[in-house]
């Protein structure tokens, strides 16, 4: 299947956004936070962990350690024990402790806005940097997590595999005022219809626009499913 031109991708993006707006009119951020530091913590804890699990942990964590200063003053062992139910918790504890100390010592307790400054913090990669910049500081940024990267490729808007490369691709085709919410759309859509191991193209609201169902193998499977009057399935 031929790749779409930049113009075609931009046109497709507008149609997808319109459909996503209708499908998810009450779109909202799934991580719970009240300030930039709490969002940064949630982003770091979120690696290979669901937002639901992160929220369960931070609900208690932010009571015991309410500010970045409390994280910096705590021992690494205390933070490690506080997040032990989260995957990769030992490394994440080091990241949180190290980031807190840098933010307190270098940035007077204020989470920096600049991408380069955020990326200099332990445990902060392009995804978390864009998350903080976009959702807290409202600086246009595309958050590319596993959902966003995978589904953006299936839709035909991205071709790369590296998250930063995908982010740059999406920045070229998405309207800038939709950069922030695109990631949230993709997370929600990935949970509702386009799961990694079960793409339910039969009922997906984006199926008519998506490039994935247009592949010959998938088309055959969908035709067979419809002939058998299937209402859902994995493709």
PESULZI-V21188 format. One record per residue. PHI is phi in radians with two decimals (NA if undefined). PSI is psi in whole degrees, 0 to 359 (none if undefined). D_LAST is the distance of its C-alpha to the last C-alpha in Angstrom with 1 decimal. Layout:
phi | psi | d_last
PHI | PSI | D_LAST
PHI | PSI | D_LAST
//
This chain:
phi | psi | d_last
NA | 129 | 17.8
-1.16 | 143 | 20.9
-1.29 | 152 | 21.1
-1.35 | 148 | 22.3
-1.32 | 168 | 26.0
-1.04 | 317 | 27.3
-1.08 | 316 | 28.4
-1.13 | 322 | 25.1
-1.13 | 320 | 23.4
-1.12 | 319 | 26.1
-1.15 | 318 | 25.6
-1.11 | 317 | 21.9
-1.00 | 317 | 22.7
-1.11 | 319 | 25.1
-1.18 | 319 | 22.8
-1.11 | 316 | 20.1
-1.08 | 319 | 22.9
-1.06 | 316 | 24.2
-1.20 | 320 | 21.0
-1.12 | 322 | 20.6
-1.09 | 320 | 24.3
-1.26 | 325 | 23.8
-1.32 | 321 | 20.8
-2.19 | 71 | 22.5
-1.20 | 338 | 26.2
-1.91 | 38 | 27.4
-1.00 | 134 | 25.7
-2.61 | 162 | 27.7
-1.19 | 135 | 27.9
-1.51 | 333 | 26.7
-1.31 | 140 | 29.4
-1.67 | 127 | 32.8
-2.75 | 160 | 35.7
-2.16 | 349 | 39.1
-2.68 | 177 | 40.1
-1.10 | 322 | 39.1
-1.13 | 315 | 39.8
-1.10 | 323 | 37.7
-1.18 | 320 | 34.7
-1.08 | 316 | 35.4
-1.04 | 313 | 35.5
-1.06 | 321 | 32.3
-1.14 | 317 | 30.6
-1.15 | 317 | 32.1
-1.21 | 338 | 31.2
-1.30 | 350 | 27.6
-1.06 | 121 | 26.6
0.97 | 31 | 24.1
-2.51 | 142 | 25.0
-1.27 | 154 | 23.7
-1.08 | 327 | 25.8
-1.08 | 316 | 26.6
-1.18 | 320 | 28.2
-1.05 | 316 | 30.0
-1.10 | 324 | 31.4
-1.13 | 320 | 32.7
-1.26 | 314 | 34.5
-1.22 | 337 | 35.9
-1.00 | 322 | 37.2
-1.57 | 320 | 39.7
-0.99 | 316 | 39.9
-1.33 | 347 | 41.1
-1.41 | 317 | 43.8
-1.28 | 326 | 45.2
-2.31 | 80 | 44.9
-1.24 | 340 | 45.0
-2.34 | 169 | 45.6
-1.09 | 330 | 45.0
-1.16 | 324 | 48.6
-1.19 | 322 | 48.0
-1.13 | 318 | 45.1
-1.16 | 325 | 47.5
-1.39 | 337 | 50.3
-1.25 | 160 | 48.3
-1.46 | 158 | 48.2
-1.04 | 322 | 45.1
-1.11 | 321 | 45.4
-1.11 | 316 | 45.3
-1.18 | 320 | 42.2
-1.02 | 314 | 40.5
-1.16 | 326 | 41.3
-1.22 | 336 | 40.3
-2.06 | 20 | 36.7
-1.14 | 344 | 36.3
-1.48 | 358 | 33.4
-1.68 | 142 | 31.2
-1.04 | 145 | 29.4
1.01 | 34 | 31.4
-1.11 | 330 | 34.3
-1.15 | 313 | 37.1
-1.14 | 319 | 36.0
-1.13 | 325 | 35.1
-1.11 | 319 | 38.6
-1.10 | 319 | 40.2
-1.11 | 314 | 38.3
-1.11 | 315 | 39.3
-1.11 | 314 | 42.9
-1.16 | 317 | 43.2
-1.14 | 319 | 41.7
-1.06 | 315 | 44.0
-1.11 | 319 | 47.1
-1.15 | 317 | 46.4
-1.12 | 321 | 45.7
-1.23 | 314 | 48.9
-1.33 | 321 | 51.1
-1.74 | 330 | 49.9
-2.08 | 19 | 48.6
0.96 | 36 | 50.9
1.41 | 6 | 48.1
-1.89 | 125 | 46.0
-1.11 | 125 | 42.5
-1.17 | 156 | 42.7
-1.67 | 329 | 40.9
-1.13 | 136 | 41.0
-0.99 | 315 | 37.9
-1.09 | 321 | 40.0
-1.17 | 318 | 41.8
-1.12 | 318 | 38.6
-1.19 | 343 | 37.2
-1.40 | 349 | 40.4
-1.42 | 142 | 39.8
-1.00 | 132 | 38.6
1.43 | 1 | 34.9
-1.83 | 115 | 34.2
-1.90 | 189 | 31.8
-0.97 | 321 | 30.5
-1.09 | 309 | 28.0
-1.19 | 322 | 30.8
-1.06 | 314 | 33.3
-1.16 | 325 | 31.2
-1.05 | 310 | 30.5
-1.17 | 315 | 34.3
-1.10 | 317 | 35.3
-1.37 | 305 | 32.9
-1.37 | 332 | 32.8
-1.74 | 308 | 36.4
-1.52 | 355 | 38.4
1.04 | 31 | 36.4
-1.58 | 121 | 36.5
-0.87 | 124 | 33.5
-2.75 | 149 | 31.0
-1.84 | 120 | 27.2
-1.53 | 114 | 25.9
-1.85 | 96 | 23.2
-1.72 | 191 | 21.6
-1.12 | 321 | 18.4
-1.08 | 309 | 16.5
-1.08 | 314 | 18.4
-1.10 | 312 | 18.2
-1.12 | 310 | 14.5
-1.27 | 324 | 13.6
-1.08 | 325 | 16.6
-1.22 | 316 | 15.5
-1.06 | 321 | 12.1
-1.20 | 334 | 14.2
1.83 | 7 | 16.7
-1.53 | 341 | 19.6
-2.36 | 155 | 19.9
-2.23 | 342 | 19.9
-1.39 | 172 | 21.7
-2.02 | 334 | 20.9
-1.29 | 132 | 24.1
-0.95 | 320 | 24.2
-1.17 | 321 | 27.5
-1.14 | 320 | 26.5
-1.12 | 319 | 23.5
-1.00 | 316 | 26.0
-1.16 | 322 | 28.3
-1.08 | 313 | 25.7
-1.18 | 327 | 24.8
-1.12 | 335 | 28.5
-1.43 | 334 | 29.0
-1.91 | 337 | 26.5
-1.57 | 143 | 26.6
-1.06 | 139 | 29.8
-1.00 | 326 | 31.8
-1.32 | 359 | 32.2
-1.95 | 2 | 28.5
-1.02 | 312 | 28.1
-1.10 | 312 | 28.7
-1.41 | 348 | 26.4
-1.01 | 315 | 23.4
-1.04 | 320 | 22.8
-1.18 | 321 | 23.0
-1.03 | 315 | 20.7
-1.17 | 320 | 18.0
-1.08 | 312 | 18.8
-1.12 | 317 | 18.6
-1.17 | 325 | 15.4
-1.15 | 330 | 13.8
-1.41 | 327 | 15.2
-1.52 | 316 | 14.5
-2.26 | 320 | 11.0
-1.96 | 67 | 9.5
-1.30 | 154 | 10.1
-0.99 | 321 | 10.3
-1.85 | 5 | 8.5
-2.70 | 89 | 6.3
-1.56 | 107 | 5.2
-1.54 | 73 | 6.3
-1.16 | 338 | 6.7
-1.09 | 324 | 8.7
-2.04 | 5 | 11.4
-1.18 | 128 | 11.2
-1.19 | 347 | 14.8
-1.74 | 2 | 14.1
-1.00 | 322 | 11.6
-1.21 | 335 | 14.7
-1.70 | 333 | 16.0
-1.20 | 144 | 13.1
-1.38 | 331 | 13.1
-1.01 | 312 | 9.6
-1.16 | 350 | 8.5
-1.47 | 351 | 11.8
-1.16 | 139 | 11.0
-0.96 | 315 | 12.0
-1.08 | 316 | 9.5
-1.20 | 321 | 6.6
-1.00 | 315 | 9.5
-1.08 | 318 | 10.3
-1.15 | 321 | 7.3
-1.21 | 319 | 7.7
-1.08 | 315 | 11.4
-1.11 | 321 | 11.4
-1.14 | 320 | 9.9
-1.21 | 323 | 12.5
-1.12 | 331 | 15.1
-1.60 | 8 | 14.8
1.03 | 35 | 15.2
-1.25 | 141 | 12.2
-1.72 | 341 | 12.6
-2.70 | 179 | 9.6
2.82 | 178 | 6.6
-2.03 | 132 | 3.8
-2.34 | none | 0.0
//
